Amino acid sequence: MQDQDQRGFDHGEIESRWQHEWADAGTFHIPDDADDPTYVLGMFPYTSGELHMGHVRNYTITDAYARYRKMRGEDVLHPIGWDSFGLPAENAAIERDTNPRDWTMQCIETMREQMRAMGFGYDWEREIATCEPEYFQWNQWLFTRLYEEGLVHREASEVNWCPSCETVLADEQVEGDAELCWRCDTPVETRELDQWFWGITEYADELADDIERLGGWPDNVRQMQENWIGRQPGARLEFDVGEARSASEDSSGDEPREYGPVEVFTTRIDTIYGATFFALAPGHPISEELAAENEEVRQFVEEEADPEGDEPKGVKTDLTATNPATGEEIPVFVADFVLSDVGTGALMGVPSHDDRDHAFASDQGVDIVPVVAPSPDDVPDVSEAAYTDDGVLVNSGDYSGTESAAAREELTRDIDSATDHVQYRLRDWGISRQRYWGTPIPVVNCDDCGPVMVPDEQLPVELPEFVQTTGNPLDEATEWKETTCPDCGGEATRETDTMDTFVDSSWYFLRYVSPDDDEAPFDVERANEWMPVDQYVGGIEHAVMHLLYSRFVTKAIADMELLEHREPFENLVTQGMVLADGEKMSKSKGNGVSPLAIVEEYGADTARLFTMQAARPERDFDWSETGVQSAYGFLQRLHETVEAFVESSPDGEADATADYVAREIDATVASAHESYEALTFTEALRETRDLVGLLRQYREHTDPDAETFERGLSVAVRLLAPVAPHVAEELWATLGHEEFVAEASFPEPAGDVSDAERERQLVENTREDVRNIVDVAGIEDPERVTIVVAPAWKHRALDIAVESDAPNVIGEIMGDEDLRSKGDEAASYGQELQNERQSLNRALTPDRELAVLRQAVWLVEREFDAEVSVVPADEADEDVAKKAAPNRPAIRID
């Protein structure tokens, strides 16, 4: 534990005080008449009960960025709310013998206070909770509007069922090859239930097409959405399936049984001449019929088929399929790599040009015939591996010699049953859940009228008292369930499923625009002005659930003419995880770190600063006690530096050293600005720490110029303010400012910083060269260091080399009259430039290089305790001066 008496400041006192000051002043409230504010949003938290370090990182990212934009003079909308429906709350309530609402509201209260303690600058007047009727009535309103638009339907279907959660899961909620529940990792089963679906597939093309417009999203998220939508252009065509013709010769004398045409989908109809087998899914109707008659097929379907297995398996049947392109009969298999719910549940097997088909054919002894080649004269050997690229058709009858793309068009046109078709992996969104703690689906089931929407004026349909039971709890709420039909007035029952909680989060960002509106889900005019969200931050795990659903719902609402935009989030950051020894923190592993403990010990600013400087937002990083202490120590040093300055203002001269510090202040501001704009933060914080370190060195080296030193402190405090706001407010006030630093202007460079990086590189290279010479030469106590700047003619030669497009720059250099007068020396330097051609960069002018190095002399003097001078080449010994080059001065150490 830290000794309170040794602390430079009492973080508990200042954090509480400034949080109250901000709240009293309404610092982060955004009025309804704000003109197109910058909208910064973190994915709202599930009400689990306590913040964890992942929360701290996520919400510090958004808070720091929102505060930065506010300091840039922008109105900023930065709200918070609670994703508060869901099965975990229901289970927690059962475990504690309470009800989900009481448990959830208790969690919200706890987490709200924890967020306030972290100093997050939210507009708390816009707070929402999805479990409140004032919110979920608009889920029900949205359900009705989508139903009216033909985007809601109910049907019996095979669904993903978690036996532990006792509820349905959307496809996106089934994870991994093992098909585990996303919440509890229980293996998912298949059941057939009546379910309500939202028609996201109606927007499949637009969702896929618009991915390329999401330029502010990470590439991996865009790729994940593209893969999940799974758009595949191809063709549908039919193979006639039946018993082999030779079957007519059996002893029964019966005609071979015909199953008629079976449709397949393929993206490679150009390979149809290489189709040497036909495969049916175990769940295909023909497979089921065969299993009822054939023991071998039954055993495979019921006992051996393993769609998730590493190797494709199957069983041969007595059936054949007629290739519509060749008229040939090919064997039919029941195979476990064919899925009933993907495509048509049947496929043509082309082992020569598909890896999976090749593995299956090799195992089953099926012919493998190449029909696509890089060229007609270069037919691939496909005995060991498939050739999967496009090419030119071979062994394909009249189509041989045709390129793949053209052949696909011709074959689709020429085969009678073939039609162009686009297939999608995406399925309609099943929103029905058989649990209590969710939005009731606003439907009444009437024997005479069928399903009837609850009228808007009767919304919200609220939940009954909590029912603890296995199965569907609302089925047991008899009094609540019994109602009258809104259409005919007869007896009816309420729908007892509740909505998937991803419905809650599919539009919540719109509700923040007008959270108290009781006439509409959001104010249309304001939403069209304030949306889309400018910067969104959240976990990568939501790439194909929340983010995809939100895009769909936004587009659907736009088609209701309620929104002018069709994408909800302009820019997206997916933050990495906070790890413990390389592993994800979790209660079960006992490796979690409590943010509250860190706040109590070191303060909220320390926790915020550490999480932001440890790694860029998108990267994982390991929690480190040493890193926390380092962040805490830095804040203490900054506090001491400001306090010391205020207590005793320096009275030094505005000399070359002050000029150097002033230039470093400007360079720091420029770099930090770029870092905040890009939401990288680590560079801005490193620059701020370096600046504070430089100011302390300046103070130790000489009596500083007061104006320069004060500006440096002012800049450091403001650069730190978005990340460590409490300490920054305290120090800003200590420096004599009356307004909040949260409302101060973000610093700007006082001068031109276009050459700042080159100036920094020059100083660092020179200092490093001095160190290397001292080390290599074994000089223990250097007395004098002479730094010699290159002559102007070398700078001229470098400029020519950088600008030149000639294969050899020596000729161009020697073509310059002034350079030619330098004779062999110019030619020799020209050869050096030619040798380094690929890495040449412009340098500062000779005068600027001289001035920069003279301003930085004090750093070399401090490091080596030696007399240091910087001179132009014409004032130095010739043997030293000739070694000097632009951006790489010569150095002599005595």
TACOR-V545037 format. One record per residue. RES is the residue in one letter. SS is DSSP state (H for helix, E for strand, L for the rest). PHI is phi in degrees with one decimal (999 if undefined). NEAR is the number of other ideal C-beta (glycine too) atoms within 12 Angstrom. Layout:
{{RES SS PHI NEAR} {RES SS PHI NEAR}}
This chain:
{{M L 999 9} {Q L -78.5 22} {D L -76.4 8} {Q H -56.5 14} {D H -68.3 7} {Q H -93.2 13} {R L -77.3 24} {G L -74.8 28} {F L -150.8 34} {D L -94.5 20} {H H -62.7 37} {G H -60.9 23} {E H -70.4 17} {I H -72.0 31} {E H -66.2 35} {S H -62.3 23} {R H -64.6 21} {W H -72.2 37} {Q H -62.3 34} {H H -67.7 18} {E H -61.6 27} {W H -62.0 31} {A H -63.5 22} {D H -63.6 13} {A H -87.7 17} {G L 61.4 18} {T L -57.8 32} {F L -107.9 37} {H L -77.7 25} {I L -112.4 35} {P L -71.5 17} {D L -64.8 25} {D L -94.0 13} {A L -61.4 22} {D L -93.5 14} {D L 44.9 21} {P L -67.2 34} {T E -71.2 31} {Y E -101.5 40} {V E -116.0 43} {L E -145.4 46} {G E -99.8 44} {M L -55.4 39} {F L -65.8 38} {P E -81.4 36} {Y E -74.8 39} {T L -81.7 40} {S L -83.4 26} {G L 120.8 29} {E L -145.9 29} {L L -71.4 37} {H L -116.8 33} {M H -65.4 40} {G H -62.8 38} {H H -60.5 42} {V H -57.3 47} {R H -66.8 46} {N H -56.8 41} {Y H -80.9 45} {T H -71.0 44} {I H -59.1 44} {T H -67.9 49} {D H -66.3 46} {A H -62.6 52} {Y H -69.4 43} {A H -63.1 44} {R H -63.8 46} {Y H -60.9 44} {R H -64.9 31} {K H -64.7 38} {M H -69.3 37} {R L -82.3 23} {G L 93.4 15} {E L -96.5 26} {D L -71.5 27} {V E -128.8 39} {L E -97.1 43} {H L -137.1 45} {P L -98.1 39} {I L -145.2 41} {G E -157.4 39} {W E -134.0 38} {D E -83.4 37} {S L -114.4 40} {F L -91.7 38} {G L 139.5 40} {L H -62.7 34} {P H -56.5 28} {A H -66.2 38} {E H -63.6 38} {N H -66.0 24} {A H -62.7 25} {A H -65.2 30} {I H -63.3 24} {E H -62.2 13} {R L -103.1 19} {D L 54.5 11} {T L -132.1 20} {N L -117.6 25} {P H -59.6 35} {R H -65.6 28} {D H -61.3 20} {W H -62.0 30} {T H -65.0 39} {M H -66.0 23} {Q H -65.4 25} {C H -63.1 33} {I H -61.2 33} {E H -60.6 21} {T H -64.2 22} {M H -69.3 36} {R H -61.7 27} {E H -65.6 21} {Q H -66.1 33} {M H -67.6 38} {R H -61.6 30} {A H -65.5 32} {M L -78.9 41} {G L 78.8 45} {F L -67.5 48} {G L -88.1 49} {Y L -93.3 38} {D L -86.6 35} {W H -66.9 26} {E H -70.4 22} {R H -104.9 35} {E L -60.1 31} {I E -131.2 37} {A E -138.6 33} {T L -70.2 40} {C L -85.4 41} {E L -81.7 31} {P H -55.4 22} {E H -63.3 26} {Y H -95.6 39} {F H -73.5 38} {Q H -62.2 31} {W H -83.1 39} {N H -60.6 41} {Q H -67.9 40} {W H -58.7 38} {L H -64.7 43} {F H -55.5 47} {T H -65.1 32} {R H -64.4 29} {L H -65.4 38} {Y H -61.5 28} {E H -65.3 16} {E L -86.1 24} {G L 77.6 14} {L L -106.0 29} {V E -128.6 35} {H E -145.9 27} {R E -121.8 26} {E E -157.1 19} {A E -77.8 15} {S E -154.1 24} {E E -71.7 22} {V E -126.2 35} {N E -80.5 35} {W E -123.6 31} {C E -94.2 31} {P L -68.5 21} {S L -78.8 20} {C L -78.1 31} {E L 53.7 28} {T E -156.9 45} {V E -79.5 40} {L E -121.0 42} {A L -68.7 39} {D H -53.8 34} {E H -68.3 33} {Q H -97.5 38} {V E -103.9 31} {E E -111.4 24} {G L 75.8 13} {D L -64.0 13} {A L -80.3 15} {E L 53.2 23} {L E -106.2 23} {C E -63.5 27} {W L -66.8 32} {R L -89.2 26} {C L -120.8 21} {D L 64.4 19} {T L -79.9 23} {P E -57.8 21} {V L -87.8 32} {E E -105.1 23} {T E -114.0 23} {R E -135.4 22} {E E -107.8 15} {L E -139.3 27} {D E -75.3 25} {Q E -134.3 34} {W E -93.9 41} {F E -124.6 34} {W E -101.8 39} {G L -81.5 28} {I H -63.5 44} {T H -66.2 28} {E H -63.3 24} {Y H -108.7 34} {A H -58.0 31} {D H -64.7 18} {E H -67.0 25} {L H -60.2 38} {A H -73.3 31} {D H -62.8 20} {D H -80.2 28} {I H -58.1 30} {E H -67.1 16} {R H -85.1 19} {L L -86.9 31} {G L -65.8 15} {G E -91.3 22} {W L -101.6 35} {P L -61.8 31} {D H -59.4 18} {N H -68.2 16} {V H -69.7 33} {R H -61.8 29} {Q H -66.8 20} {M H -63.5 27} {Q H -67.3 40} {E H -60.9 28} {N H -66.4 21} {W H -69.7 31} {I H -63.8 34} {G L 60.2 26} {R L -73.6 25} {Q E -132.1 24} {P E -74.9 22} {G E -169.7 30} {A E -144.0 37} {R E -105.6 30} {L E -155.0 38} {E E -117.4 28} {F E -114.2 43} {D E -76.9 30} {V E -115.0 40} {G E -172.7 27} {E E -67.4 29} {A L -59.2 25} {R H -59.3 20} {S H -64.4 13} {A H -64.8 21} {S H -68.8 16} {E H -92.1 13} {D L -72.2 15} {S L -66.7 7} {S L -72.7 11} {G L 77.0 9} {D L -73.7 12} {E L -68.8 13} {P L -57.4 23} {R L -73.3 23} {E E -112.0 21} {Y E -100.8 29} {G E 81.1 17} {P E -72.2 23} {V E -118.7 36} {E E -85.1 30} {V E -127.7 43} {F E -116.8 31} {T E -144.1 41} {T L -90.6 31} {R L -129.1 39} {I H -64.4 44} {D H -65.1 40} {T H -100.0 46} {I H -61.9 49} {Y H -68.3 35} {G H -99.3 46} {A L -73.8 46} {T L -114.5 40} {F E -154.3 44} {F E -128.5 49} {A E -130.1 49} {L E -115.9 47} {A L -68.4 33} {P L -56.9 37} {G L -92.0 28} {H L -66.9 38} {P H -54.1 21} {I H -66.4 40} {S H -61.8 38} {E H -64.5 21} {E H -66.6 21} {L H -65.0 31} {A H -63.5 28} {A H -71.9 14} {E H -110.1 18} {N L -123.1 22} {E H -64.1 14} {E H -65.0 20} {V H -67.5 32} {R H -58.9 22} {Q H -61.5 17} {F H -66.1 27} {V H -62.1 36} {E H -90.2 21} {E H -122.8 16} {E H -107.7 21} {A L -60.5 32} {D L -139.9 21} {P L -58.8 27} {E L -94.6 19} {G L -68.6 18} {D L -72.7 12} {E L -118.6 20} {P L -69.7 34} {K L -128.0 29} {G E -168.0 41} {V E -133.1 34} {K E -78.7 29} {T E -109.1 39} {D E -87.7 27} {L E -93.5 41} {T E -130.5 31} {A E -122.2 41} {T E -93.1 34} {N L -66.9 37} {P L -69.3 34} {A L -89.8 37} {T L -110.0 25} {G L 78.4 17} {E L -80.7 26} {E E -89.2 27} {I E -124.2 38} {P E -67.1 35} {V E -108.4 43} {F E -118.2 47} {V E -97.2 47} {A E -129.6 46} {D L -81.7 32} {F L -88.4 35} {V L -96.8 39} {L L -108.0 26} {S L -63.9 28} {D L -97.5 22} {V L -120.9 24} {G L 66.0 31} {T L -108.2 32} {G L 80.6 26} {A E -146.8 40} {L E -152.1 46} {M E -91.9 50} {G E -92.5 47} {V L -121.8 44} {P L -65.3 40} {S L -73.4 42} {H L -136.8 42} {D L -145.8 34} {D H -62.2 22} {R H -66.9 28} {D H -61.6 40} {H H -64.6 35} {A H -62.6 25} {F H -67.0 36} {A H -63.6 38} {S H -62.5 25} {D H -72.2 23} {Q H -95.1 29} {G L 73.8 15} {V L -89.1 30} {D L -60.0 25} {I L -126.7 34} {V L -121.1 36} {P L -71.7 35} {V L -130.4 43} {V E -133.4 42} {A E -139.5 32} {P L -57.7 19} {S E -156.2 16} {P L -58.2 20} {D L -94.8 11} {D E -133.2 15} {V L -75.8 24} {P L -72.9 29} {D L -83.5 14} {V L -106.6 31} {S L -69.4 17} {E L -104.3 14} {A L -155.0 20} {A L -76.7 31} {Y L -100.2 33} {T L -104.5 25} {D L -81.4 21} {D L -67.9 21} {G L -178.4 32} {V E -117.0 29} {L E -72.4 38} {V L -133.3 33} {N L 51.2 31} {S L -128.7 38} {G H 58.9 22} {D H -65.1 15} {Y H -89.9 32} {S L -58.0 23} {G L 91.8 22} {T L -87.6 27} {E E -69.3 24} {S H -53.9 31} {A H -60.6 21} {A H -67.5 19} {A H -64.5 35} {R H -61.4 31} {E H -65.9 21} {E H -67.3 26} {L H -67.2 38} {T H -63.5 30} {R H -74.0 18} {D H -85.3 22} {I L -80.3 34} {D L -56.3 14} {S L -87.0 26} {A L -84.1 30} {T E -140.2 20} {D E -62.2 21} {H E -154.0 23} {V E -112.2 23} {Q E -109.0 27} {Y L -127.1 28} {R L -77.8 27} {L L -59.0 35} {R L -119.0 30} {D L -58.5 31} {W E -83.8 45} {G E -77.6 41} {I L -103.0 46} {S E -75.8 42} {R E -132.2 43} {Q L -96.8 39} {R L -130.0 42} {Y L -86.1 41} {W L -85.0 42} {G L -163.5 42} {T L -74.4 45} {P E -60.8 42} {I L -73.7 43} {P L -81.7 40} {V E -130.6 40} {V E -114.0 34} {N E -98.5 31} {C E -116.6 24} {D L -60.8 15} {D L -90.0 16} {C L -99.4 19} {G E 80.1 17} {P E -71.2 30} {V E -125.8 28} {M E -70.3 34} {V L -68.2 32} {P L -59.1 19} {D H -55.4 22} {E H -69.1 15} {Q H -97.8 22} {L L -85.6 30} {P L -83.0 28} {V L -81.4 37} {E L -90.4 25} {L L -78.3 34} {P L -77.2 25} {E L -59.4 18} {F L -60.7 27} {V L -116.6 27} {Q L -92.0 22} {T L -162.7 19} {T L -81.6 17} {G L 76.6 20} {N L -88.1 28} {P H -60.8 35} {L H -69.8 38} {D H -63.3 24} {E H -89.7 20} {A L -86.2 27} {T H -58.2 17} {E H -63.0 13} {W H -67.5 23} {K H -69.6 26} {E E -77.7 19} {T E -152.6 28} {T E -118.2 21} {C L -72.6 25} {P L -63.5 26} {D L -87.7 19} {C L -107.8 15} {G L 80.2 14} {G L -79.9 19} {E E -64.8 17} {A E -156.0 25} {T E -127.0 24} {R E -75.9 37} {E L -62.0 41} {T L -102.6 36} {D L -81.1 38} {T E -109.9 44} {M E -83.9 47} {D L -51.0 43} {T L -67.5 41} {F L -69.2 39} {V L -63.6 45} {D H -55.3 42} {S H -90.0 39} {S H -78.0 40} {W L -146.8 43} {Y H -59.0 46} {F H -62.4 47} {L H -78.5 43} {R H -67.2 41} {Y H -59.8 40} {V H -62.7 38} {S H -149.8 29} {P L -67.0 33} {D L -101.6 20} {D L -69.5 25} {D L -102.9 19} {E L -107.7 15} {A L -158.4 25} {P L -64.7 40} {F L -161.1 35} {D L -75.7 25} {V H -62.5 24} {E H -62.2 19} {R H -69.2 31} {A H -62.1 33} {N H -68.7 21} {E H -86.7 24} {W H -89.3 40} {M L -87.5 39} {P L -77.0 35} {V E -60.4 42} {D L -75.2 33} {Q E -140.0 38} {Y E -115.9 42} {V E -135.7 42} {G E -176.8 40} {G E -82.0 32} {I H -64.2 30} {E H -65.4 24} {H H -98.4 34} {A L -61.0 33} {V L -115.7 38} {M L -116.5 35} {H H -54.0 41} {L H -67.2 40} {L H -71.5 46} {Y H -63.2 40} {S H -64.8 40} {R H -63.7 47} {F H -61.4 44} {V H -64.6 44} {T H -60.5 38} {K H -65.7 34} {A H -65.0 36} {I H -65.9 37} {A H -61.4 28} {D H -73.0 23} {M L -85.6 24} {E L 64.5 12} {L L -107.1 31} {L L -134.7 31} {E L -95.5 20} {H L -106.9 27} {R L -120.9 29} {E L -129.5 38} {P L -82.6 41} {F E -129.4 41} {E L -71.7 26} {N E -129.2 28} {L E -136.3 42} {V E -120.8 37} {T E -106.8 35} {Q E -78.6 40} {G L -78.2 28} {M L -92.7 30} {V E -92.9 41} {L E -105.6 25} {A E -124.7 24} {D L 53.4 16} {G L 83.2 14} {E E -115.3 17} {K E -63.5 23} {M L -68.6 28} {S L -159.4 18} {K L -63.7 15} {S L -63.9 11} {K L -86.5 14} {G L 66.8 11} {N L -112.1 20} {G L -76.3 26} {V L -118.1 36} {S L -80.0 21} {P H -59.5 38} {L H -64.4 27} {A H -66.2 24} {I H -66.2 37} {V H -62.6 34} {E H -65.7 20} {E H -78.8 24} {Y H -118.5 36} {G L 103.2 41} {A H -63.1 43} {D H -62.8 48} {T H -64.5 42} {A H -61.5 46} {R H -63.5 49} {L H -63.6 48} {F H -62.5 42} {T H -65.3 47} {M H -87.7 47} {Q H -94.2 39} {A L -70.1 35} {A L -167.1 28} {R L -61.4 27} {P L -54.0 40} {E L -79.9 29} {R L -103.5 23} {D L -72.9 26} {F E -152.1 28} {D E -88.5 26} {W L -63.2 34} {S L -141.2 22} {E H -62.5 19} {T H -63.2 13} {G H -64.2 26} {V H -63.3 34} {Q H -64.8 19} {S H -63.8 22} {A H -62.9 36} {Y H -62.8 35} {G H -62.7 25} {F H -63.4 35} {L H -61.5 45} {Q H -65.6 30} {R H -65.3 30} {L H -63.2 42} {H H -59.5 36} {E H -62.9 26} {T H -65.2 37} {V H -67.7 37} {E H -58.6 21} {A H -64.5 23} {F H -64.3 36} {V H -67.9 24} {E H -69.8 11} {S L -147.0 14} {S L -69.3 20} {P L -71.3 29} {D L -138.3 14} {G L -83.0 23} {E L -91.4 17} {A L -85.2 22} {D L -98.2 21} {A H -62.4 27} {T H -63.2 34} {A H -62.7 32} {D H -62.2 28} {Y H -62.4 37} {V H -61.0 45} {A H -62.0 34} {R H -66.0 38} {E H -67.4 44} {I H -60.4 42} {D H -62.8 33} {A H -63.5 37} {T H -62.9 43} {V H -60.2 34} {A H -62.3 34} {S H -67.5 32} {A H -65.0 42} {H H -59.3 30} {E H -61.8 22} {S H -66.5 31} {Y H -65.9 39} {E H -60.6 21} {A L -88.8 22} {L L 55.6 36} {T L -93.5 28} {F L 65.3 44} {T H -57.7 30} {E H -66.0 26} {A H -62.4 41} {L H -72.1 41} {R H -63.6 28} {E H -61.4 36} {T H -65.7 46} {R H -62.5 32} {D H -63.8 28} {L H -64.3 42} {V H -62.5 40} {G H -61.5 25} {L H -64.9 38} {L H -62.2 41} {R H -68.6 27} {Q H -63.5 27} {Y H -58.2 38} {R H -64.9 32} {E H -75.7 18} {H H -77.4 27} {T L -159.7 25} {D L -75.2 21} {P L -70.8 36} {D L -71.9 29} {A H -60.6 23} {E H -64.9 23} {T H -65.1 36} {F H -66.0 41} {E H -64.7 30} {R H -63.6 34} {G H -60.5 45} {L H -66.2 45} {S H -60.2 36} {V H -65.4 45} {A H -59.9 46} {V H -64.6 44} {R H -71.5 44} {L H -65.7 46} {L H -83.2 51} {A H -55.9 46} {P L -63.6 47} {V L -98.5 53} {A L -121.6 54} {P H -70.1 46} {H H -70.2 47} {V H -61.4 47} {A H -62.8 44} {E H -62.1 40} {E H -61.8 36} {L H -73.5 43} {W H -62.7 38} {A H -67.2 25} {T H -61.0 28} {L L -75.9 31} {G L 100.0 16} {H L -89.2 25} {E L -91.1 11} {E L -80.6 18} {F L -64.4 32} {V H -66.3 41} {A H -61.5 40} {E H -111.4 30} {A L -76.7 33} {S L -78.7 22} {F L -63.0 32} {P L -62.9 36} {E L -123.0 24} {P L -61.2 25} {A L -82.5 24} {G L -138.3 19} {D L -69.4 14} {V L -114.3 26} {S L -63.1 15} {D L -103.7 26} {A H -59.1 31} {E H -66.7 25} {R H -66.2 24} {E H -64.3 34} {R H -62.2 30} {Q H -64.1 24} {L H -59.9 40} {V H -64.3 36} {E H -66.1 24} {N H -61.2 28} {T H -65.9 39} {R H -63.4 29} {E H -66.1 20} {D H -64.0 29} {V H -61.9 36} {R H -59.5 22} {N H -62.8 16} {I H -63.7 26} {V H -60.3 25} {D H -69.5 15} {V H -66.7 12} {A H -81.3 15} {G L 67.1 11} {I L -82.7 21} {E L -79.4 12} {D L -132.2 13} {P L -62.5 26} {E L -97.6 17} {R E -145.0 21} {V E -121.0 37} {T E -111.6 35} {I E -111.1 45} {V E -113.7 36} {V E -85.6 41} {A L -61.8 38} {P L -70.0 35} {A H -61.7 26} {W H -65.4 31} {K H -69.7 40} {H H -63.0 33} {R H -63.3 31} {A H -63.4 39} {L H -63.2 38} {D H -59.8 26} {I H -62.4 32} {A H -64.9 39} {V H -66.2 24} {E H -81.2 17} {S L -74.2 23} {D L -104.8 11} {A L -68.6 18} {P L -59.2 10} {N L -132.1 19} {V H -84.4 32} {I H -61.1 28} {G H -61.6 20} {E H -67.5 25} {I H -63.9 37} {M H -74.1 29} {G L -77.9 19} {D L -82.3 24} {E H -59.1 12} {D H -65.5 19} {L H -71.6 33} {R H -62.0 22} {S L -68.3 15} {K L -82.4 23} {G L 62.0 15} {D H -60.7 15} {E H -63.3 24} {A H -68.5 33} {A H -63.7 24} {S H -64.5 22} {Y H -67.8 34} {G H -60.6 36} {Q H -65.2 21} {E H -61.0 27} {L H -65.0 37} {Q H -62.3 27} {N H -66.6 16} {E L -104.1 20} {R H -52.2 21} {Q H -71.1 10} {S H -113.6 13} {L L -73.7 24} {N L -136.2 22} {R L -63.5 23} {A L -114.3 35} {L L -66.4 33} {T L -67.1 25} {P H -56.2 32} {D H -65.6 17} {R H -69.7 26} {E H -61.9 41} {L H -63.0 36} {A H -65.9 24} {V H -62.7 38} {L H -67.8 44} {R H -66.7 31} {Q H -67.2 32} {A L -94.4 40} {V H -53.8 34} {W H -61.7 34} {L H -67.6 36} {V H -69.4 38} {E H -60.8 27} {R H -64.2 21} {E H -72.7 22} {F H -113.4 28} {D L 50.5 17} {A L -133.4 28} {E E -75.6 18} {V E -126.7 33} {S E -134.7 25} {V E -120.7 37} {V E -133.4 30} {P E -72.9 29} {A H -59.7 32} {D H -74.3 19} {E H -108.3 18} {A L -112.8 26} {D L -59.8 17} {E H -60.9 16} {D H -67.6 13} {V H -87.2 25} {A H -60.0 27} {K L -68.2 24} {K L -86.5 28} {A L -74.7 40} {A E -134.6 34} {P L -54.9 39} {N L 69.2 36} {R E -146.3 29} {P L -64.0 44} {A E -78.8 33} {I E -134.2 40} {R E -124.3 30} {I E -122.7 31} {D L -114.2 20}}
